[in-house]
Amino acid sequence: MQHRLVRSWREQYHRHHHRPFKTVDGYEDFNTLMLVTPPTSDGYPGSIKINSQSSYLPKPSTEQAKYMILHAVGHAIGFTHTLRDPNDGA
């Protein structure tokens, strides 16, 4: 009986990229949509990990999906949310 020790790149990609996120206590996390890290102090951009198993994942090629990705990229390159002026009347 032979054991296959090496998986194809496609199997490795699927096993690595299509697992749900894990909570701190090890349970599968279907609530977190993505994790975004900010840029480093020496100028390197942050990273974006999308949870492909999230129950909040928008359908591809929708305005919501485009906004979600653009919003995450903004945070990964250093943009933050703008504070609303309490005196602007809105």
N, C-alpha and C positions, 0 to 999 in steps of 0.2 A: 504494500500500500504506500503510495507516494503522497506526501503532503506538499501542497503548493505554498511556498514561503513568501514569494514575491507577488504582490497584487499589481494589477495593471494600473496605469496612471489614472484611468477613469474611475476605477474602484476606489483608489486612494482619495481622489478629489471628492467623490460622492460621500465617502465615509467622513471626510474632514469637514466639508462645507455644507452638508445637509443634515447636521445634527442640531437639535434645538439647544439653545443656551441652557446652562445649568445655574440654578440658584446657589447661594452660598452653602446651603445644606445639601446640595447634590441632586435636587429634584429638577426635572425638566421644566424649563421656563418658557411658557407659551405667551406670556404677557409682555415681555420686553421686546420691543420692535428692533432696536439697534443700540449699539454701544459706540460712542464717538469719543476719542481722546483729543485733547487740545494739542496745539503745536508745542514742540520742545523749546526750551529757553535758548538753544543754539540755532533756531530757525527751521528745523525740520517739521514738516506738516504732521498732524496727528493721523489717526487711523479711523476707519469706519468699518464696523462689522454689522452686517444685517442678519437678523435671525429669520432665516427662510421658513421656519416652522411657527412663526408668531401668528397668533390669531388676529392680529391687527395689520397684517401685511396687505398693502393695497394691490390691486390688480396692476400688472405691468402696463406701461405706456399710457397711464391715466395722468391727469393733472395732479392728483394727490401723490402719486408715486414720484413724479418729476419734482414736485415741491419738497417732498421728504428727502430725496437725494441732495438737492441743491441746498437745503437747510443744513443737512449734515456736513456737506463739504464746506460750507461757510464756517461752521464751528471748528472743523478739522484744520482750517487754515488761519484761524484766529479771530473770526468775527464773533461778537457776543450779541445778546439781545439789547435793543435800545431801551433805555428807561423812559417811561412815559412821564412827561412833565405834569405834575399835579395841578398846575395853573393853566393848562391849555383848554380847559372847559369841556373836554371829551370824556 
